[in-house]
Amino acid sequence: MEVRFDEARADRVQTFFEKGLVHTKGRWARSPFILEPWQLDEIIRPLFGTVRYDDQLQAWVRAYTLAWIELARKNGKSELVAGAGLYLLTADGEEEAEVYGAACDKDQAGIVYQVAKRMVELSPALSRLVAQKKLEVIDSKKRIVYKPTGSFYQVVAADGGGNLGSNPHGVLFDEIITQPNRELWDALKTGMGTRDQPLMLAATTAGNDPSSMAADEHLHSERVLADQSVDPARFVYMRNTPPDADWRDEAGWQHANPGLGSFLRIQILRDEAKEAEQSPAKQNAFRQFRLNQWVRQTTRWLDLQLWDENAGLVVPEQLAGLECYGGLDMASTSDFAAWVLFFPDAIREADGTKDAVLARFWLPEAAISKRKDHMRSQFEAWAREGFMVATAGDVIDEDAIRAQIDRDMGMFRVAGVGYDRWGANSVVAWMKARMGEKRCQGVAQTATALNAPSKELERLLGLRRLRHGGHPVLRWMADNVQATRDGSGNVKPDRAKSKEKIDGIAALVDALSVGMAKPSADFAFVL
């Protein structure tokens, strides 16, 4: 396939942007749309100026039929795409051009349309066409009509149903990560077959679902970026921060945010990064939306570096006689059991008091022997070093657990204990008999019930006021734990989706749940 660069075509679209369009928002509003160097030289000119010779048409046409543009948020994607859509509608020389603005729903699809509409209103050149009745904005239908060529720009959406149009010349696909499936994408893409030089512009930020169609297209675009011959008709411009980069390093922010320093202020990112340091959930959002990193909906909940910063020194003998709250997790009799004690305001340091955590773990020897070589040797080492107890047989030794809890109750003032209702067994019955029903509370493992203690754990870690002594088993579980959020923003550790065991963290959250309620002998704890 013969490919070359056509300066005249690139000049034409550049002139359309810079002489015919204006910016629509903020301090740039109404000023000419002078393209930033990265927009001009890395996207617009190569996308519209690269041509190939079509043997069937006996003519030079655009080489690219699909453009994949992946940037962090607020780098001007919507204005760039809207401008390109208006060019395809009015200046691309296509008769009866059909240009569709597409997204998961009409609200999302309407974002680019609203920008295009405002450009028409503010641009002297385009508003003159409106006055001459050559260009018409039909806002009630989210439609822009260019009468000289019988062309239109129309919003369509995955949730809209009905006729999506059968012959697109241009498709402006906004935020592909929100698409529930491939149906709209495929319907519009396959409809472009009869046009001489159609163009689908797909603009998005990194997503959080590795099984989505957006993730498939992202991976394909990565392959094209590495080797254009994989898909010669696809143009790719992607700015993803490498996953192993330090997300707090400002030097790396520019790559995913080429608009930084012009229309995107660095102070905004600095403020958000500061918040992200205090909250793993906000860190995840910062990585996805500001660094353009692909993450997961359910991701590592706790920042391990932040966890390590909270290690400190915890000496059990120095906690003797202090009030604490226990969390018991016995999710399976043939796997880990965890008993974790949380001591509020237990350690005095130069910068204030800190909360202390003591963790105890048990695991049957049979469960250790079933592990693969690396983890088996690691568990055996932890058992030798006293960080966990390897109990004989196939099931957990409940007598050993009761004995340790009994010793801890004799040494510390255990004011209350929380436990996973699902894992309630004879150990829980024994504790209730020893402490009283009201101070032994089943904690529902729902997002609603676990939200407050989970966010309290985030808060304590963010303030660097938790001291867990660097317990290696608890640290391993902190590294494993993943969290989910419901539609109301409630967060909880997710045992099913975590990559490995999280029993110690689950027990710590249960202890915090009871500790936040501060039960006493006459306190009725209700979830």
Buried (B, 14 or more C-beta within 10 A) or exposed (E): EEEEEBEEBBEBBBEBBBEBBBBBEEEBEEEBBBBBEBBBEBBBBBBBBBBBBBEEEEEBBBBBBBBBBBBBBBBBBBBBBBBBBBBBBBBBEBEEBBBBBBBBEBEBBBBBBBBBBBBBEBBEBBBEBBEEEBBBBEEEEBBBBBEEBEBBBBBBBBEBEEEBBEEBBBBBBBBBBBBEEBEBBEBBBEBBEEBEBBBBBBBBBBBBEBEBBBBEBBEBBBEBBEEBEEBBEBBBBBBBBEEEBEBBEEEBBBBBBBBBEBBBEEEEBEEBBEEBBBBBBBBBBBBBBBBBBBBBBBBBBBBEEBBEEBBBEBEEEEBEEBBBBBBBBBBBBEBBBBBBBBBBEBBEEEEEEBBBBBBBBBBBBBBBEEBEEEBBEBBBEBBEEEBBBBBEEEBBBBEBBBEBBEEBBEBBEBBBBBBBBEBBBEBBEBBBEBBBEBBBBBBBBEBEBBBBBBBBBBEBBBEBBBBBBBBBBBBBBBBBBBBBBEEEEBBBBBBEBBEEBBBBBBBBBBBBBBBBBEBEEEBEBEB
